[in-house]
Amino acid sequence: MTMMMAQPALPGLDKTIRDRAFHDWYRFVLAYPPHLVRTYLQDFGLQPGQVVLDPFCGTGTTLIEAKLNGVNSVGLEANPFAQFASSVKTDWDVDPGALVANAQEVAHDALQRLAAQGIDDSRPGTVGSDNGQGDDHLKRLDGATEKLLIKDSISPLPLHKTLVLLDCLAGRRNERYYGHLLLALANALVYSISNLRFGPEVGVDKIKEDVPVIAAWLAAVDRIAGDLRLVAGFARPASAIYLADARQAGEVLAPESVHAVITSPPYPNEKDYTRTTRLESVLLGFINSKAELRTFKQQLVRSNTRVVYKGDDDDRWIEYHVGIRHIADEIEARRIELGKTSGFERLYGRATRLYFGGMARHLAGLRNALCPGAQLAYVVGDQASYLRVMIRTGQLLAEVAQELGYELVRIDLFRTRFATATKEQLREEVVVLQWPGWPEAKR
């Protein structure tokens, strides 16, 4: 990575705009707020030319804020679509006028193709060429690919129009603007075209039989172009985002190349994070089969039972930790007491051990990449998803880090949330660590 001096790219803009610009190109529903990243960038005193790492970078909240504050950044992300989104969201060397012009050309092509089929995208529900054929004449995914989607996550006619638009976009694959055009479609898919809703888990909301697909996509392109105009003429700190397993950080990062870490890893719970981006991952070609989905899941920290596999052995990293073993044993005892016998429920205790073992493996592998005195902030939350047994994630993660040679600076309270299952306030915390760089700590 080429180091460069930079300056904040959006001086004088109010907080509302700062928290939306670039972030809203595509925002992961579980992302943490940009202002939290800014707090720790300031607290750590990072300077232009230094590097901040987000080893669980998701869709780039930390990387964007680093860029806006003149700091170089590196991200690691195992989700191929999220890694793509982060890469595009930190790519500001695109002419906004040319981006819009390209989008309008693609839109014209797509609208003409739809019109030839008797479909007026500006008037949802208008399908003049139906002739009693139902949905049989509409483009759709092949059977195996369709099974990867959440059922009813997108209706047949919006899907058809999306696939027509994707065919038109395919001719631009080698052009400079392709990634931005594709990410705009991902945004439109999630927030305008699909039937998805987001709560504690992703699910299906009211079925939308038809929506104006092309208009929704062009609106997303316009938002991207508007943000690019905001940074015209400003320096652009370097960003690099790797498709990588955070547990293998040491194999990706150069020795002593990281000055700070600001990240939010997954929490130990039953959220299947792969479902959150499933629709866009499949439609845009980032996941094409069950085998590819499995490969992707195997690169994740084992934060839920849906990503636990027979050969997993990350729990060996925390064999010494009595507290984690005690919690896992308590979960298993509660399962037996309650007579819970499903395959996933039988994995709750093991998933807990694998989660903290995976985080230990990540922290161990990261050490060689850290500069002496590097500062780290891990945003994590308490959990009680496993049969209401409380897991104090922040405290346990801090203890694991200390065993690996990190110094615990403090644990900051970020916010609390009320858990209806346990009737308790769960804490979301920021575990602040420092790497002293003691050679003897790198065991």
PLY file of the C-alpha trace (Angstrom):
ply
format ascii 1.0
element vertex 443
property float x
property float y
property float z
element edge 442
property int vertex1
property int vertex2
end_header
0.00 0.00 0.00
1.31 3.44 -0.90
1.21 5.80 2.04
0.07 9.33 1.42
-0.67 12.46 3.35
-4.34 13.40 3.30
-6.94 15.66 4.81
-10.52 15.11 5.93
-12.55 14.89 2.72
-15.80 16.41 3.93
-14.98 19.52 5.97
-17.87 21.62 7.17
-20.63 19.12 6.49
-23.07 18.37 9.28
-23.17 15.02 11.07
-26.27 13.78 9.23
-24.59 14.09 5.85
-21.31 12.66 7.14
-23.09 9.59 8.50
-24.85 8.93 5.18
-22.35 9.91 2.47
-20.67 6.82 0.98
-22.05 4.63 3.77
-25.49 4.62 2.14
-24.22 3.29 -1.18
-24.96 -0.04 0.47
-25.35 -0.36 4.21
-25.15 -3.71 5.98
-28.14 -3.88 8.28
-25.98 -4.94 11.25
-23.33 -2.25 10.73
-22.27 -0.03 13.60
-22.64 3.77 13.36
-19.94 5.87 11.65
-19.70 8.26 14.61
-18.41 5.41 16.78
-15.51 4.88 14.38
-14.76 8.61 14.39
-14.62 8.55 18.18
-11.84 5.96 18.20
-9.95 7.42 15.27
-9.73 10.58 17.35
-9.07 8.75 20.62
-6.20 6.79 19.07
-4.70 9.94 17.57
-4.20 8.39 14.15
-2.31 10.53 11.67
-2.25 10.72 7.87
0.03 8.00 6.55
-0.81 5.56 9.34
-2.96 2.48 8.74
-6.14 1.38 10.48
-7.29 -2.20 10.00
-10.80 -3.63 10.12
-10.41 -7.43 10.05
-14.21 -7.94 9.98
-14.87 -5.03 7.66
-18.35 -5.97 6.41
-19.45 -3.22 4.05
-16.77 -0.75 5.04
-17.91 1.56 7.86
-14.43 1.79 9.39
-12.70 2.05 6.01
-14.89 4.91 4.82
-14.46 6.85 8.04
-10.70 6.35 7.88
-10.69 7.66 4.32
-12.80 10.67 5.30
-10.34 11.43 8.10
-7.17 11.16 6.06
-6.02 7.76 7.31
-4.99 4.77 5.19
-7.00 1.62 5.77
-7.02 -2.12 5.20
-10.02 -4.42 5.45
-10.42 -8.17 5.61
-13.79 -9.73 4.81
-14.81 -13.35 4.17
-18.19 -12.55 2.61
-17.48 -12.09 -1.13
-20.35 -9.67 -1.70
-19.50 -7.56 1.37
-15.85 -7.45 0.28
-16.99 -6.21 -3.13
-19.24 -3.58 -1.52
-16.40 -2.28 0.67
-14.06 -2.11 -2.32
-16.55 -0.06 -4.34
-17.54 2.21 -1.43
-13.89 3.22 -0.95
-13.25 3.74 -4.68
-13.74 7.47 -5.24
-11.65 7.85 -8.40
-14.67 7.75 -10.67
-16.07 10.66 -12.64
-19.66 11.14 -11.39
-20.90 12.62 -14.66
-19.58 9.71 -16.68
-21.06 7.28 -14.14
-24.54 8.75 -14.57
-24.18 8.87 -18.36
-23.23 5.16 -18.42
-26.18 4.31 -16.20
-28.60 6.18 -18.44
-27.34 4.31 -21.49
-27.81 0.97 -19.73
-31.25 2.03 -18.50
-32.32 2.97 -22.04
-31.21 -0.43 -23.32
-33.04 -2.27 -20.51
-36.24 -0.28 -20.95
-36.24 -1.00 -24.68
-35.84 -4.72 -24.07
-38.66 -4.70 -21.54
-40.90 -2.66 -23.86
-40.35 -5.25 -26.59
-41.80 -7.77 -24.15
-44.79 -5.56 -23.44
-43.51 -4.49 -20.02
-43.63 -0.80 -19.06
-41.32 -0.46 -16.06
-42.61 3.04 -15.31
-46.08 1.57 -14.76
-45.77 -1.38 -12.37
-48.06 -4.24 -13.26
-48.13 -3.47 -16.99
-47.30 -6.68 -18.85
-48.86 -6.42 -22.28
-47.29 -9.56 -23.73
-48.64 -11.93 -21.08
-51.35 -13.43 -23.29
-52.49 -15.73 -20.53
-49.09 -17.35 -20.03
-48.82 -16.37 -16.36
-45.19 -16.13 -15.29
-43.92 -18.73 -17.75
-42.45 -16.15 -20.14
-40.46 -14.38 -17.43
-36.73 -14.86 -16.90
-35.88 -16.70 -13.70
-32.97 -18.38 -11.96
-32.21 -22.04 -12.47
-33.67 -24.36 -9.85
-30.48 -24.95 -7.81
-29.64 -21.25 -7.68
-33.18 -20.28 -6.79
-33.05 -22.60 -3.77
-30.24 -20.48 -2.32
-32.66 -17.55 -1.90
-34.98 -16.94 1.01
-38.39 -18.03 -0.26
-40.46 -15.15 -1.69
-37.62 -12.67 -1.16
-38.31 -11.26 -4.63
-41.44 -11.57 -6.78
-41.34 -13.03 -10.34
-41.87 -9.81 -12.32
-39.32 -7.67 -10.39
-36.90 -10.60 -10.67
-37.43 -10.75 -14.44
-36.77 -7.02 -14.82
-33.68 -7.27 -12.59
-32.29 -10.11 -14.71
-32.91 -8.09 -17.88
-31.05 -5.16 -16.33
-28.19 -7.47 -15.34
-27.97 -8.72 -18.95
-27.60 -5.12 -20.09
-24.99 -4.42 -17.41
-22.96 -7.47 -18.43
-21.80 -5.63 -21.54
-20.13 -3.04 -19.28
-18.24 -5.57 -17.17
-14.81 -4.32 -18.24
-15.62 -0.64 -17.84
-14.38 1.53 -14.98
-17.90 2.18 -13.68
-19.15 -1.40 -13.60
-18.64 -1.99 -9.87
-20.47 1.21 -8.93
-23.36 0.36 -11.26
-23.60 -3.14 -9.78
-23.49 -1.91 -6.19
-26.29 0.55 -6.96
-28.38 -2.40 -8.10
-27.62 -4.24 -4.86
-28.87 -1.23 -2.92
-32.03 -1.01 -5.00
-32.63 -4.74 -4.65
-32.55 -4.68 -0.87
-34.39 -1.46 -0.19
-36.78 -1.03 -3.13
-37.19 -4.10 -5.33
-37.28 -7.07 -2.97
-39.82 -8.21 -0.39
-37.23 -8.38 2.39
-37.59 -6.91 5.85
-34.90 -6.66 8.49
-35.42 -7.13 12.22
-33.62 -9.44 14.61
-33.44 -11.74 11.56
-33.93 -11.15 7.86
-37.35 -12.23 6.61
-40.07 -11.54 4.05
-42.45 -8.61 4.33
-45.54 -7.78 2.27
-45.21 -9.26 -1.21
-44.65 -6.63 -3.91
-45.95 -8.08 -7.16
-44.20 -5.36 -9.17
-42.03 -2.28 -8.67
-40.21 0.15 -11.04
-36.82 -1.58 -11.09
-34.93 0.68 -13.49
-36.00 3.89 -11.72
-34.95 2.48 -8.32
-31.54 1.58 -9.74
-31.01 4.98 -11.36
-31.90 6.69 -8.07
-29.19 4.65 -6.32
-26.68 5.58 -9.05
-27.55 9.27 -8.59
-26.86 9.01 -4.86
-23.43 7.54 -5.56
-22.66 10.28 -8.08
-23.76 12.96 -5.62
-21.35 11.70 -2.96
-18.49 11.51 -5.45
-19.05 15.18 -6.26
-18.57 16.00 -2.56
-14.95 14.78 -2.61
-13.90 16.21 -5.95
-10.49 17.80 -5.56
-9.66 16.26 -2.18
-6.85 13.85 -1.37
-7.76 10.18 -1.21
-5.99 8.04 1.40
-5.24 4.48 0.31
-7.68 1.63 1.00
-7.20 -2.07 0.37
-9.84 -4.71 1.03
-8.96 -8.40 0.89
-11.28 -11.39 0.59
-9.86 -13.24 3.57
-10.59 -15.14 6.76
-9.93 -12.87 9.77
-8.53 -15.88 11.62
-5.69 -15.88 9.09
-4.88 -12.17 9.32
-1.18 -12.84 9.76
-1.01 -14.53 6.37
-2.44 -11.49 4.58
-0.92 -8.49 6.35
2.70 -7.33 6.27
4.67 -7.44 9.55
4.27 -4.33 11.75
2.08 -2.61 9.15
-0.98 -1.82 11.27
-1.16 1.13 13.67
-4.72 0.60 14.88
-7.68 -1.77 14.65
-11.32 -0.64 14.78
-13.79 -3.43 14.15
-17.02 -5.16 15.10
-16.74 -8.94 14.82
-19.83 -11.13 14.92
-21.27 -11.94 18.34
-21.97 -15.48 19.60
-25.64 -15.94 18.79
-27.97 -17.68 16.36
-27.93 -15.01 13.64
-26.99 -16.55 10.32
-25.08 -13.60 8.88
-24.94 -15.23 5.45
-28.73 -14.80 5.03
-28.54 -11.03 5.40
-26.82 -10.57 2.04
-28.17 -13.72 0.35
-30.42 -12.09 -2.26
-27.83 -9.71 -3.67
-25.04 -12.29 -3.37
-26.97 -14.76 -5.52
-28.51 -12.39 -8.08
-25.27 -10.53 -8.69
-23.25 -13.74 -9.04
-21.15 -13.81 -5.87
-22.64 -17.14 -4.74
-23.70 -19.60 -7.43
-24.10 -22.93 -5.64
-24.45 -24.64 -2.28
-20.79 -25.61 -2.54
-19.74 -21.97 -2.89
-21.98 -21.01 0.03
-20.38 -23.72 2.17
-16.88 -22.56 1.22
-17.82 -19.02 2.18
-19.25 -20.15 5.54
-16.09 -22.09 6.34
-14.11 -18.83 6.26
-16.19 -17.31 9.07
-15.66 -17.20 12.82
-18.08 -19.77 14.21
-20.58 -17.32 15.72
-23.66 -19.51 15.18
-24.50 -23.18 14.74
-25.20 -22.81 11.00
-21.46 -22.39 10.38
-20.22 -25.22 12.61
-18.60 -28.16 10.82
-17.40 -31.56 11.93
-13.68 -30.88 11.59
-13.68 -27.49 13.37
-11.05 -27.26 16.10
-10.72 -23.56 16.96
-11.80 -24.44 20.50
-8.25 -25.71 21.14
-7.21 -22.05 21.37
-9.25 -21.51 24.55
-8.80 -24.88 26.30
-7.09 -23.02 29.13
-9.99 -20.63 29.75
-12.08 -21.90 32.66
-14.79 -19.24 32.27
-15.56 -20.10 28.64
-15.62 -23.82 29.39
-17.98 -23.15 32.31
-20.41 -21.20 30.10
-20.37 -23.90 27.42
-21.02 -26.56 30.08
-23.85 -24.47 31.56
-25.48 -24.17 28.13
-25.27 -27.94 27.63
-26.69 -28.62 31.10
-29.57 -26.21 30.40
-30.25 -27.97 27.08
-30.50 -31.35 28.79
-32.66 -29.92 31.59
-35.10 -28.43 29.05
-35.13 -31.54 26.88
-33.90 -29.70 23.78
-32.73 -32.30 21.28
-32.54 -30.70 17.82
-29.26 -30.86 15.96
-28.66 -27.14 16.24
-29.49 -27.04 19.96
-26.98 -29.82 20.58
-24.33 -27.54 19.06
-24.91 -24.51 21.29
-22.15 -25.31 23.76
-19.69 -26.25 21.06
-20.48 -23.12 19.04
-19.67 -21.01 22.11
-16.27 -22.63 22.52
-15.55 -22.37 18.78
-16.51 -18.70 18.71
-14.06 -17.64 21.40
-11.46 -20.05 20.02
-11.82 -18.42 16.61
-11.41 -14.97 18.12
-8.31 -16.17 19.98
-6.92 -17.56 16.74
-7.60 -14.21 15.06
-5.90 -12.21 17.81
-2.92 -14.55 17.84
-2.43 -14.33 14.09
-2.79 -10.57 14.11
0.11 -9.90 16.49
2.95 -9.89 13.94
1.08 -7.37 11.79
0.76 -4.84 14.63
3.20 -2.00 15.12
4.56 -1.70 18.68
2.01 0.28 20.67
-0.83 -0.37 18.21
-4.27 0.36 19.67
-7.33 -1.79 19.07
-11.09 -1.33 19.53
-13.44 -4.34 19.29
-17.17 -3.60 19.38
-18.98 -6.63 20.83
-22.20 -7.35 22.68
-23.47 -9.53 25.48
-25.60 -12.42 24.26
-28.17 -14.80 25.74
-29.30 -16.56 22.57
-28.27 -19.99 23.78
-31.09 -21.04 26.12
-30.87 -17.75 28.03
-27.38 -18.41 29.39
-25.63 -15.04 29.61
-22.41 -14.65 27.62
-20.46 -11.53 28.59
-18.68 -11.30 25.27
-16.61 -8.19 25.96
-15.22 -9.39 29.27
-14.37 -12.84 27.92
-12.76 -11.41 24.78
-10.66 -9.09 26.93
-9.46 -12.06 29.00
-8.60 -14.05 25.87
-6.63 -11.08 24.48
-4.68 -10.65 27.71
-3.67 -14.33 27.64
-2.21 -13.65 24.19
-0.07 -10.74 25.32
-2.38 -7.78 24.67
-2.86 -5.12 27.32
-6.43 -4.30 28.31
-6.77 -0.52 28.36
-10.48 -0.37 29.28
-13.94 -1.58 28.29
-16.22 1.27 27.18
-20.01 1.00 27.30
-21.35 1.79 23.83
-25.08 1.24 24.41
-27.56 -1.16 26.01
-30.51 -3.04 24.56
-33.35 -4.83 26.31
-33.52 -8.58 25.80
-37.13 -9.75 25.85
-36.12 -13.38 26.51
-34.14 -12.69 29.67
-35.74 -9.36 30.67
-32.22 -7.98 31.08
-30.32 -5.06 29.64
-27.58 -6.42 27.39
-24.45 -4.35 27.02
-22.72 -3.49 23.78
-19.17 -2.59 24.62
-15.92 -1.52 23.03
-12.97 -3.56 24.26
-9.95 -1.27 23.97
-6.60 -3.08 23.79
-2.99 -2.19 23.15
-0.24 -4.29 21.65
3.00 -3.62 23.51
5.12 -5.54 21.01
6.86 -7.74 23.53
8.63 -10.49 21.56
8.15 -12.97 24.41
4.38 -12.49 24.15
4.30 -13.95 20.65
4.05 -17.56 21.76
0 1
1 2
2 3
3 4
4 5
5 6
6 7
7 8
8 9
9 10
10 11
11 12
12 13
13 14
14 15
15 16
16 17
17 18
18 19
19 20
20 21
21 22
22 23
23 24
24 25
25 26
26 27
27 28
28 29
29 30
30 31
31 32
32 33
33 34
34 35
35 36
36 37
37 38
38 39
39 40
40 41
41 42
42 43
43 44
44 45
45 46
46 47
47 48
48 49
49 50
50 51
51 52
52 53
53 54
54 55
55 56
56 57
57 58
58 59
59 60
60 61
61 62
62 63
63 64
64 65
65 66
66 67
67 68
68 69
69 70
70 71
71 72
72 73
73 74
74 75
75 76
76 77
77 78
78 79
79 80
80 81
81 82
82 83
83 84
84 85
85 86
86 87
87 88
88 89
89 90
90 91
91 92
92 93
93 94
94 95
95 96
96 97
97 98
98 99
99 100
100 101
101 102
102 103
103 104
104 105
105 106
106 107
107 108
108 109
109 110
110 111
111 112
112 113
113 114
114 115
115 116
116 117
117 118
118 119
119 120
120 121
121 122
122 123
123 124
124 125
125 126
126 127
127 128
128 129
129 130
130 131
131 132
132 133
133 134
134 135
135 136
136 137
137 138
138 139
139 140
140 141
141 142
142 143
143 144
144 145
145 146
146 147
147 148
148 149
149 150
150 151
151 152
152 153
153 154
154 155
155 156
156 157
157 158
158 159
159 160
160 161
161 162
162 163
163 164
164 165
165 166
166 167
167 168
168 169
169 170
170 171
171 172
172 173
173 174
174 175
175 176
176 177
177 178
178 179
179 180
180 181
181 182
182 183
183 184
184 185
185 186
186 187
187 188
188 189
189 190
190 191
191 192
192 193
193 194
194 195
195 196
196 197
197 198
198 199
199 200
200 201
201 202
202 203
203 204
204 205
205 206
206 207
207 208
208 209
209 210
210 211
211 212
212 213
213 214
214 215
215 216
216 217
217 218
218 219
219 220
220 221
221 222
222 223
223 224
224 225
225 226
226 227
227 228
228 229
229 230
230 231
231 232
232 233
233 234
234 235
235 236
236 237
237 238
238 239
239 240
240 241
241 242
242 243
243 244
244 245
245 246
246 247
247 248
248 249
249 250
250 251
251 252
252 253
253 254
254 255
255 256
256 257
257 258
258 259
259 260
260 261
261 262
262 263
263 264
264 265
265 266
266 267
267 268
268 269
269 270
270 271
271 272
272 273
273 274
274 275
275 276
276 277
277 278
278 279
279 280
280 281
281 282
282 283
283 284
284 285
285 286
286 287
287 288
288 289
289 290
290 291
291 292
292 293
293 294
294 295
295 296
296 297
297 298
298 299
299 300
300 301
301 302
302 303
303 304
304 305
305 306
306 307
307 308
308 309
309 310
310 311
311 312
312 313
313 314
314 315
315 316
316 317
317 318
318 319
319 320
320 321
321 322
322 323
323 324
324 325
325 326
326 327
327 328
328 329
329 330
330 331
331 332
332 333
333 334
334 335
335 336
336 337
337 338
338 339
339 340
340 341
341 342
342 343
343 344
344 345
345 346
346 347
347 348
348 349
349 350
350 351
351 352
352 353
353 354
354 355
355 356
356 357
357 358
358 359
359 360
360 361
361 362
362 363
363 364
364 365
365 366
366 367
367 368
368 369
369 370
370 371
371 372
372 373
373 374
374 375
375 376
376 377
377 378
378 379
379 380
380 381
381 382
382 383
383 384
384 385
385 386
386 387
387 388
388 389
389 390
390 391
391 392
392 393
393 394
394 395
395 396
396 397
397 398
398 399
399 400
400 401
401 402
402 403
403 404
404 405
405 406
406 407
407 408
408 409
409 410
410 411
411 412
412 413
413 414
414 415
415 416
416 417
417 418
418 419
419 420
420 421
421 422
422 423
423 424
424 425
425 426
426 427
427 428
428 429
429 430
430 431
431 432
432 433
433 434
434 435
435 436
436 437
437 438
438 439
439 440
440 441
441 442
